[in-house]
Amino acid sequence: MKQQFDPSQISRIIDQSLAYQCACPAQVCRAIFELRDLHRYQMACLNDTENDALVHRAIADATEQSHAAMEDCLTRVLEIEGWDPVTLAIPDAIRDKPRKSI
């Protein structure tokens, strides 16, 4: 499965998002991690001859499409919010916003 972001990049976005209470990018990142886990699981099931390969291939294919869409979404969200595309540093405008009380 193609990946635009490696796990360390996604973790960096999550950490910064949560530290500055900008949860939306973190939610997208968590969805990406969950889709990767689901895809790994389906690929493992394809190797088990007792399972119906067509079922697992269908799920894996849909997961790949969903994953690509969510990575594209993350790219767009980071662009809209002004994250640094190289360092994935959260923008000052978000960092300096007053934090919400939880």
NORHUQUI-V647396 format. One record per backbone hydrogen bond with DSSP energy under -1.0 kcal/mol. NH is the residue of the N-H (numbers start at 1). CO is the residue of the C=O. Records with the same first field share a line. If there is no record, write none. Layout:
NH: CO + CO
//
This chain:
10: 6
11: 7
12: 8
13: 9
14: 10
15: 11
16: 12
17: 13
18: 14
19: 15
20: 16
22: 17
27: 23
28: 24
29: 25
30: 26
31: 27
32: 28
33: 29
34: 30
35: 31
36: 32
37: 33
38: 34
39: 35
40: 36
41: 37
42: 38
43: 39
44: 40
45: 41
46: 42
48: 45
51: 48
56: 52
57: 53
58: 54
59: 55
60: 56
61: 57
62: 58
63: 59
64: 60
65: 61
66: 62
67: 63
68: 64
69: 65
70: 66
71: 67
72: 68
73: 69
74: 70
75: 71
76: 72
77: 73
78: 74
79: 75
80: 76
81: 77
82: 78
83: 78
84: 89
88: 84
95: 91
96: 92
97: 94
//
